[in-house]
């Protein structure tokens, strides 16, 4: 038979796991934001003169 003291321990462990999961998610989001390249820089058309010389 389960002891009533086991119930809070399981939920406490789940709370810790959820907090760690959220912290990891926030770290990943912060890292992605730091490495993000603005769309203006990726969509800017830059002529490639090397390609034109080859033709």
KAHUKA-V855962 format. One record per residue. N is the residue number from 1. RES is the residue in one letter. SS is DSSP state (~ for helix, > for strand, _ for the rest). NEAR is the number of other ideal C-beta (glycine too) atoms within 12 Angstrom. Layout:
BEGIN
{{N;RES;SS;NEAR} {N;RES;SS;NEAR}}
END
This chain:
BEGIN
{{1;X;_;4} {2;X;_;8} {3;X;_;9} {4;X;~;9} {5;X;~;10} {6;X;~;12} {7;X;~;12} {8;X;~;12} {9;X;~;14} {10;X;~;15} {11;X;~;13} {12;X;~;14} {13;X;~;14} {14;X;~;14} {15;X;~;14} {16;X;~;14} {17;X;~;14} {18;X;~;14} {19;X;~;14} {20;X;~;14} {21;X;~;14} {22;X;~;14} {23;X;~;14} {24;X;~;14} {25;X;~;14} {26;X;~;14} {27;X;~;14} {28;X;~;14} {29;X;~;14} {30;X;~;13} {31;X;~;12} {32;X;~;12} {33;X;~;12} {34;X;~;10} {35;X;~;10} {36;X;_;13} {37;X;_;12} {38;X;_;10} {39;X;~;8} {40;X;~;9} {41;X;~;10} {42;X;~;10} {43;X;~;9} {44;X;_;10} {45;X;_;8} {46;X;_;10} {47;X;_;9} {48;X;_;10} {49;X;~;9} {50;X;~;9} {51;X;~;9} {52;X;~;8} {53;X;~;8} {54;X;_;7} {55;X;_;7}}
END
